[in-house]
Amino acid sequence: MTKAELINELAISTGYDKRTISVIVEGFMDTVKKQLAEDNDVFLRGFGSFVCKHRAAKTARDINRCISVDVPAHRVVHFKPAKDFSAKVR
């Protein structure tokens, strides 16, 4: 499902116009991105959690060029679905 399809689905199910739904969806995504950028986790009860995981610096190997590459420490975003959500998907 794309963002446009999500907006269409929400507009149909709520009765609001697509423009209003689009502003809400964009605002939600901007807020989640902002919180994760500030190293705050986002917990949505019944849906799941967006958390930043820290990866330590490491030395990796580029097998195409046969050289070692230093990978700096960085953060990655991880989504962990709630138990109810996981149960419905299964």
C-alpha positions in Angstrom: 0.0 0.0 0.0 1.4 3.4 -0.9 0.8 6.6 1.0 -1.7 7.8 -1.6 -3.7 4.5 -1.2 -3.5 4.9 2.6 -4.9 8.4 2.3 -7.7 7.2 0.0 -8.6 4.4 2.4 -8.7 6.7 5.4 -10.8 9.3 3.5 -13.3 6.6 2.6 -13.5 5.1 6.1 -13.6 8.5 8.0 -15.6 10.6 5.6 -13.0 13.4 5.7 -11.7 14.9 2.4 -8.3 13.7 1.1 -6.6 17.0 1.7 -7.3 16.9 5.4 -6.2 13.3 5.7 -3.1 14.1 3.7 -2.1 16.9 6.2 -2.7 14.5 9.1 -0.7 11.7 7.6 2.2 14.0 6.7 2.1 15.6 10.2 2.2 12.2 11.8 5.2 11.1 9.7 7.1 14.3 10.3 6.5 14.0 14.0 7.8 10.4 14.1 10.9 11.4 12.0 11.6 14.4 14.2 11.4 12.3 17.4 13.6 9.6 16.1 16.1 12.2 14.9 16.2 13.5 18.5 16.9 10.0 19.7 13.4 9.6 21.2 11.6 6.3 20.7 7.9 6.3 19.5 5.5 3.9 21.2 2.1 3.3 19.7 0.1 1.0 21.9 -1.6 -1.8 20.0 0.5 -1.0 16.8 4.2 -1.1 17.6 7.3 0.8 18.5 9.8 2.8 16.4 13.1 2.7 18.1 16.6 3.9 17.2 19.3 1.2 17.6 22.9 2.2 17.9 25.4 0.3 15.8 29.1 0.3 16.9 31.9 1.2 14.6 33.4 -1.8 12.8 35.7 -2.8 10.1 34.0 -4.4 7.1 35.4 -6.0 4.0 34.7 -4.9 0.4 35.1 -8.2 -1.4 34.9 -6.6 -4.9 38.0 -4.5 -4.3 39.7 -6.7 -1.6 40.1 -3.9 0.9 39.0 -3.2 4.5 36.5 -0.4 5.0 35.9 1.4 8.3 32.2 1.8 9.1 31.6 4.5 11.6 29.2 4.2 14.5 25.6 5.1 13.4 22.0 4.7 14.3 19.3 2.7 12.5 15.6 2.8 12.8 13.9 -0.4 13.9 10.1 -1.1 14.0 8.9 -3.7 16.5 5.2 -4.6 16.0 2.9 -5.0 19.0 1.8 -8.6 20.0 -1.8 -8.0 18.9 -0.5 -6.6 15.5 1.8 -9.6 15.0 -1.0 -12.0 15.9 -3.3 -10.5 13.3 -0.7 -10.7 10.6 0.0 -14.4 11.3 
